[in-house]
Amino acid sequence: MPLVTLFISRLILSAILIYASILVWTKNVDLIQWAKTKIESALPVNPQSSEKPYIVSQSIIKGVLPVCTIKKIPYQAFGEKLEQEEDGLYFILEISTENQPLNLSHIILKGELFLSGNEGLWLKGVAGKTLYQINNQISEKRPYYAIKWVTSSPIPNKFDKNESTLALFVLKEQDTEQGRSFLSDSDDHLKNYVGYKTLGQAPKLESTHPNIQEFLEKKIDGNKTYFSNIRKDFLNGNIKWYLKIGEKEILIPNGKIKPIKFQPLGQEDDILKVSLESIYYRKSY
């Protein structure tokens, strides 16, 4: 029955279109307007077309918590018991879907990440220079990466309307890699990935490989080094955070980004086995 109705509708529409073309040729304005009305009435009606489309806004985003998971893995080498560290980077998003069901795709970080003093040790022309001289060179030329880091989702982030919930995104899986896997002083790396803001030279390629050394500041306490806060470029607007929903990217306000929390994990633990609420709402330590 629906196929028959569709065929008849198309047949009527075709006849009206033919008649309308004749009316245009005759230049009869009244008859042309009549034909236009008939054509519009013959077109299929969308019952929701009269409703205003729902616009997803920043108001659905209540907070974003960066989480660094830490797992100590014991091993033996040369007869000694040693320990290596695995780290992961995750985001827990607090969201309220309001009056529209949503399918969340990614969190995207993109912008300019300026090199710190330690990262300038391998730049061209710094061999034999002191750290003070290297820092001066960095201040003058302002070398930077153009980054675009995209998260993945270990589970589908689909939510019904009027739902307040937490969603998990993976920026970096748990592993022992902390820096750039391609970090070197080779000409290819310098030419492709490093730009110089003061000189007006932009990087040729985006850096798309997230790593913990570029996301967190490193502190030195005596003989001990450890990661602490999020680097300022991720919080001062140099690098912007977006939530992607379908094809739309929504800017995440800096005020919604929370201080990072460190989450210790046992050898057999996985962040998927830990309650997101217990991480998101607990006090930092």
Contacts in CASP RR format, 6 or more apart in sequence:
PFRMAT RR
TARGET T0000
AUTHOR 0000-0000-0000
METHOD contacts of the structure
MODEL  1
MPLVTLFISRLILSAILIYASILVWTKNVDLIQWAKTKIESALPVNPQSS
EKPYIVSQSIIKGVLPVCTIKKIPYQAFGEKLEQEEDGLYFILEISTENQ
PLNLSHIILKGELFLSGNEGLWLKGVAGKTLYQINNQISEKRPYYAIKWV
TSSPIPNKFDKNESTLALFVLKEQDTEQGRSFLSDSDDHLKNYVGYKTLG
QAPKLESTHPNIQEFLEKKIDGNKTYFSNIRKDFLNGNIKWYLKIGEKEI
LIPNGKIKPIKFQPLGQEDDILKVSLESIYYRKSY
9 42 0 8 1.000
9 44 0 8 1.000
12 42 0 8 1.000
13 39 0 8 1.000
13 42 0 8 1.000
13 43 0 8 1.000
16 35 0 8 1.000
16 38 0 8 1.000
16 39 0 8 1.000
16 42 0 8 1.000
17 39 0 8 1.000
19 35 0 8 1.000
20 32 0 8 1.000
20 35 0 8 1.000
20 36 0 8 1.000
20 39 0 8 1.000
23 31 0 8 1.000
23 32 0 8 1.000
23 35 0 8 1.000
24 32 0 8 1.000
54 99 0 8 1.000
54 100 0 8 1.000
56 100 0 8 1.000
56 102 0 8 1.000
56 245 0 8 1.000
56 248 0 8 1.000
56 250 0 8 1.000
57 250 0 8 1.000
58 250 0 8 1.000
58 251 0 8 1.000
58 252 0 8 1.000
58 253 0 8 1.000
59 96 0 8 1.000
59 98 0 8 1.000
60 95 0 8 1.000
60 96 0 8 1.000
60 97 0 8 1.000
60 98 0 8 1.000
60 102 0 8 1.000
60 250 0 8 1.000
61 93 0 8 1.000
61 94 0 8 1.000
61 95 0 8 1.000
61 243 0 8 1.000
61 250 0 8 1.000
61 252 0 8 1.000
61 253 0 8 1.000
61 256 0 8 1.000
62 94 0 8 1.000
62 95 0 8 1.000
62 96 0 8 1.000
62 164 0 8 1.000
62 256 0 8 1.000
63 93 0 8 1.000
63 94 0 8 1.000
63 256 0 8 1.000
63 257 0 8 1.000
63 258 0 8 1.000
64 91 0 8 1.000
64 92 0 8 1.000
64 93 0 8 1.000
64 94 0 8 1.000
64 107 0 8 1.000
64 241 0 8 1.000
64 252 0 8 1.000
64 256 0 8 1.000
64 257 0 8 1.000
64 258 0 8 1.000
65 91 0 8 1.000
65 92 0 8 1.000
65 93 0 8 1.000
65 94 0 8 1.000
65 258 0 8 1.000
65 260 0 8 1.000
65 261 0 8 1.000
65 279 0 8 1.000
65 280 0 8 1.000
66 89 0 8 1.000
66 90 0 8 1.000
66 91 0 8 1.000
66 215 0 8 1.000
66 230 0 8 1.000
66 257 0 8 1.000
66 258 0 8 1.000
66 260 0 8 1.000
66 261 0 8 1.000
67 89 0 8 1.000
67 90 0 8 1.000
67 91 0 8 1.000
67 92 0 8 1.000
67 260 0 8 1.000
67 261 0 8 1.000
67 262 0 8 1.000
67 263 0 8 1.000
67 271 0 8 1.000
67 279 0 8 1.000
68 87 0 8 1.000
68 88 0 8 1.000
68 89 0 8 1.000
68 90 0 8 1.000
68 212 0 8 1.000
68 216 0 8 1.000
68 227 0 8 1.000
68 260 0 8 1.000
68 261 0 8 1.000
68 262 0 8 1.000
68 263 0 8 1.000
69 87 0 8 1.000
69 88 0 8 1.000
69 89 0 8 1.000
69 90 0 8 1.000
69 174 0 8 1.000
69 262 0 8 1.000
69 263 0 8 1.000
69 264 0 8 1.000
69 265 0 8 1.000
69 271 0 8 1.000
70 85 0 8 1.000
70 86 0 8 1.000
70 87 0 8 1.000
70 88 0 8 1.000
70 262 0 8 1.000
70 263 0 8 1.000
70 264 0 8 1.000
70 265 0 8 1.000
71 85 0 8 1.000
71 86 0 8 1.000
71 87 0 8 1.000
71 174 0 8 1.000
71 264 0 8 1.000
71 265 0 8 1.000
71 266 0 8 1.000
71 267 0 8 1.000
71 269 0 8 1.000
72 83 0 8 1.000
72 84 0 8 1.000
72 85 0 8 1.000
72 86 0 8 1.000
72 266 0 8 1.000
72 267 0 8 1.000
73 83 0 8 1.000
73 84 0 8 1.000
73 85 0 8 1.000
73 86 0 8 1.000
73 267 0 8 1.000
74 81 0 8 1.000
74 82 0 8 1.000
74 83 0 8 1.000
75 81 0 8 1.000
75 82 0 8 1.000
75 83 0 8 1.000
75 84 0 8 1.000
76 82 0 8 1.000
84 176 0 8 1.000
85 176 0 8 1.000
86 174 0 8 1.000
86 175 0 8 1.000
86 176 0 8 1.000
87 172 0 8 1.000
87 174 0 8 1.000
87 175 0 8 1.000
87 176 0 8 1.000
87 178 0 8 1.000
87 212 0 8 1.000
87 227 0 8 1.000
88 171 0 8 1.000
88 172 0 8 1.000
88 173 0 8 1.000
88 174 0 8 1.000
88 175 0 8 1.000
88 212 0 8 1.000
89 170 0 8 1.000
89 171 0 8 1.000
89 172 0 8 1.000
89 210 0 8 1.000
89 212 0 8 1.000
89 215 0 8 1.000
90 168 0 8 1.000
90 169 0 8 1.000
90 170 0 8 1.000
90 171 0 8 1.000
90 271 0 8 1.000
91 107 0 8 1.000
91 151 0 8 1.000
91 168 0 8 1.000
91 169 0 8 1.000
91 171 0 8 1.000
92 166 0 8 1.000
92 167 0 8 1.000
92 168 0 8 1.000
92 169 0 8 1.000
92 276 0 8 1.000
92 279 0 8 1.000
92 280 0 8 1.000
93 104 0 8 1.000
93 107 0 8 1.000
93 166 0 8 1.000
93 167 0 8 1.000
93 168 0 8 1.000
93 169 0 8 1.000
93 243 0 8 1.000
94 164 0 8 1.000
94 165 0 8 1.000
94 166 0 8 1.000
94 280 0 8 1.000
95 102 0 8 1.000
95 104 0 8 1.000
95 159 0 8 1.000
95 164 0 8 1.000
95 165 0 8 1.000
95 166 0 8 1.000
95 167 0 8 1.000
96 163 0 8 1.000
96 164 0 8 1.000
97 159 0 8 1.000
97 160 0 8 1.000
97 161 0 8 1.000
97 162 0 8 1.000
97 163 0 8 1.000
97 164 0 8 1.000
97 165 0 8 1.000
98 161 0 8 1.000
98 162 0 8 1.000
99 161 0 8 1.000
99 162 0 8 1.000
100 161 0 8 1.000
101 158 0 8 1.000
101 159 0 8 1.000
101 160 0 8 1.000
101 161 0 8 1.000
102 158 0 8 1.000
102 159 0 8 1.000
102 245 0 8 1.000
103 156 0 8 1.000
103 157 0 8 1.000
103 158 0 8 1.000
103 159 0 8 1.000
103 245 0 8 1.000
103 246 0 8 1.000
104 153 0 8 1.000
104 157 0 8 1.000
104 158 0 8 1.000
104 159 0 8 1.000
104 167 0 8 1.000
104 243 0 8 1.000
104 244 0 8 1.000
104 245 0 8 1.000
105 153 0 8 1.000
105 157 0 8 1.000
105 244 0 8 1.000
105 245 0 8 1.000
105 246 0 8 1.000
106 150 0 8 1.000
106 151 0 8 1.000
106 152 0 8 1.000
106 153 0 8 1.000
106 169 0 8 1.000
106 243 0 8 1.000
106 244 0 8 1.000
107 150 0 8 1.000
107 151 0 8 1.000
107 169 0 8 1.000
107 171 0 8 1.000
107 241 0 8 1.000
107 242 0 8 1.000
107 243 0 8 1.000
107 244 0 8 1.000
107 252 0 8 1.000
108 148 0 8 1.000
108 149 0 8 1.000
108 150 0 8 1.000
108 151 0 8 1.000
108 241 0 8 1.000
108 242 0 8 1.000
108 243 0 8 1.000
108 244 0 8 1.000
108 249 0 8 1.000
109 147 0 8 1.000
109 148 0 8 1.000
109 149 0 8 1.000
109 171 0 8 1.000
109 210 0 8 1.000
109 234 0 8 1.000
109 239 0 8 1.000
109 240 0 8 1.000
109 241 0 8 1.000
109 242 0 8 1.000
110 147 0 8 1.000
110 148 0 8 1.000
110 149 0 8 1.000
110 206 0 8 1.000
110 239 0 8 1.000
110 240 0 8 1.000
110 242 0 8 1.000
111 146 0 8 1.000
111 147 0 8 1.000
111 148 0 8 1.000
111 238 0 8 1.000
111 239 0 8 1.000
111 240 0 8 1.000
112 144 0 8 1.000
112 145 0 8 1.000
112 146 0 8 1.000
112 147 0 8 1.000
112 197 0 8 1.000
112 233 0 8 1.000
112 238 0 8 1.000
112 239 0 8 1.000
113 144 0 8 1.000
113 145 0 8 1.000
113 146 0 8 1.000
113 147 0 8 1.000
113 207 0 8 1.000
113 214 0 8 1.000
113 231 0 8 1.000
113 233 0 8 1.000
113 234 0 8 1.000
113 238 0 8 1.000
113 239 0 8 1.000
114 142 0 8 1.000
114 143 0 8 1.000
114 144 0 8 1.000
114 197 0 8 1.000
114 233 0 8 1.000
114 238 0 8 1.000
115 123 0 8 1.000
115 138 0 8 1.000
115 143 0 8 1.000
115 144 0 8 1.000
115 145 0 8 1.000
115 194 0 8 1.000
116 138 0 8 1.000
116 231 0 8 1.000
117 131 0 8 1.000
117 134 0 8 1.000
117 135 0 8 1.000
117 138 0 8 1.000
118 218 0 8 1.000
120 126 0 8 1.000
120 134 0 8 1.000
120 138 0 8 1.000
120 143 0 8 1.000
121 131 0 8 1.000
121 134 0 8 1.000
122 183 0 8 1.000
122 184 0 8 1.000
122 185 0 8 1.000
123 134 0 8 1.000
123 137 0 8 1.000
123 138 0 8 1.000
123 143 0 8 1.000
123 185 0 8 1.000
123 190 0 8 1.000
123 194 0 8 1.000
124 185 0 8 1.000
124 190 0 8 1.000
126 133 0 8 1.000
126 134 0 8 1.000
126 137 0 8 1.000
129 137 0 8 1.000
140 198 0 8 1.000
141 196 0 8 1.000
141 197 0 8 1.000
141 198 0 8 1.000
141 199 0 8 1.000
142 196 0 8 1.000
142 197 0 8 1.000
142 198 0 8 1.000
143 194 0 8 1.000
143 195 0 8 1.000
143 196 0 8 1.000
143 197 0 8 1.000
144 194 0 8 1.000
144 195 0 8 1.000
144 196 0 8 1.000
144 197 0 8 1.000
144 203 0 8 1.000
145 193 0 8 1.000
145 194 0 8 1.000
145 195 0 8 1.000
145 203 0 8 1.000
145 207 0 8 1.000
145 214 0 8 1.000
146 195 0 8 1.000
146 202 0 8 1.000
146 203 0 8 1.000
146 205 0 8 1.000
146 206 0 8 1.000
146 207 0 8 1.000
147 206 0 8 1.000
147 207 0 8 1.000
147 208 0 8 1.000
147 214 0 8 1.000
147 239 0 8 1.000
148 206 0 8 1.000
148 207 0 8 1.000
148 208 0 8 1.000
149 171 0 8 1.000
149 208 0 8 1.000
149 210 0 8 1.000
150 208 0 8 1.000
151 169 0 8 1.000
151 170 0 8 1.000
151 171 0 8 1.000
152 169 0 8 1.000
152 170 0 8 1.000
153 167 0 8 1.000
153 168 0 8 1.000
153 169 0 8 1.000
153 170 0 8 1.000
154 168 0 8 1.000
154 170 0 8 1.000
154 272 0 8 1.000
155 168 0 8 1.000
155 272 0 8 1.000
157 167 0 8 1.000
157 168 0 8 1.000
157 169 0 8 1.000
159 165 0 8 1.000
159 167 0 8 1.000
166 276 0 8 1.000
166 277 0 8 1.000
166 280 0 8 1.000
168 271 0 8 1.000
168 272 0 8 1.000
168 276 0 8 1.000
171 210 0 8 1.000
171 215 0 8 1.000
172 210 0 8 1.000
172 211 0 8 1.000
172 212 0 8 1.000
174 265 0 8 1.000
174 271 0 8 1.000
177 211 0 8 1.000
178 211 0 8 1.000
178 212 0 8 1.000
178 213 0 8 1.000
179 211 0 8 1.000
179 212 0 8 1.000
179 213 0 8 1.000
179 214 0 8 1.000
180 207 0 8 1.000
180 209 0 8 1.000
180 211 0 8 1.000
180 213 0 8 1.000
180 214 0 8 1.000
181 209 0 8 1.000
181 211 0 8 1.000
182 189 0 8 1.000
182 193 0 8 1.000
182 209 0 8 1.000
183 189 0 8 1.000
191 204 0 8 1.000
192 203 0 8 1.000
192 204 0 8 1.000
192 205 0 8 1.000
193 203 0 8 1.000
193 204 0 8 1.000
193 205 0 8 1.000
193 207 0 8 1.000
194 203 0 8 1.000
195 201 0 8 1.000
195 202 0 8 1.000
195 203 0 8 1.000
212 227 0 8 1.000
214 231 0 8 1.000
215 230 0 8 1.000
215 231 0 8 1.000
215 234 0 8 1.000
216 227 0 8 1.000
216 228 0 8 1.000
216 229 0 8 1.000
216 230 0 8 1.000
216 231 0 8 1.000
216 260 0 8 1.000
217 227 0 8 1.000
217 228 0 8 1.000
217 229 0 8 1.000
217 230 0 8 1.000
217 231 0 8 1.000
218 225 0 8 1.000
218 226 0 8 1.000
218 227 0 8 1.000
218 228 0 8 1.000
219 225 0 8 1.000
219 226 0 8 1.000
219 227 0 8 1.000
219 228 0 8 1.000
229 259 0 8 1.000
229 260 0 8 1.000
230 257 0 8 1.000
230 259 0 8 1.000
230 260 0 8 1.000
232 238 0 8 1.000
233 239 0 8 1.000
234 241 0 8 1.000
234 257 0 8 1.000
235 254 0 8 1.000
235 257 0 8 1.000
236 254 0 8 1.000
237 254 0 8 1.000
240 251 0 8 1.000
240 252 0 8 1.000
241 251 0 8 1.000
241 252 0 8 1.000
241 254 0 8 1.000
241 257 0 8 1.000
242 249 0 8 1.000
242 250 0 8 1.000
242 251 0 8 1.000
242 252 0 8 1.000
243 249 0 8 1.000
243 250 0 8 1.000
243 252 0 8 1.000
244 250 0 8 1.000
259 284 0 8 1.000
261 279 0 8 1.000
261 282 0 8 1.000
261 284 0 8 1.000
263 271 0 8 1.000
263 274 0 8 1.000
263 279 0 8 1.000
265 271 0 8 1.000
265 274 0 8 1.000
END
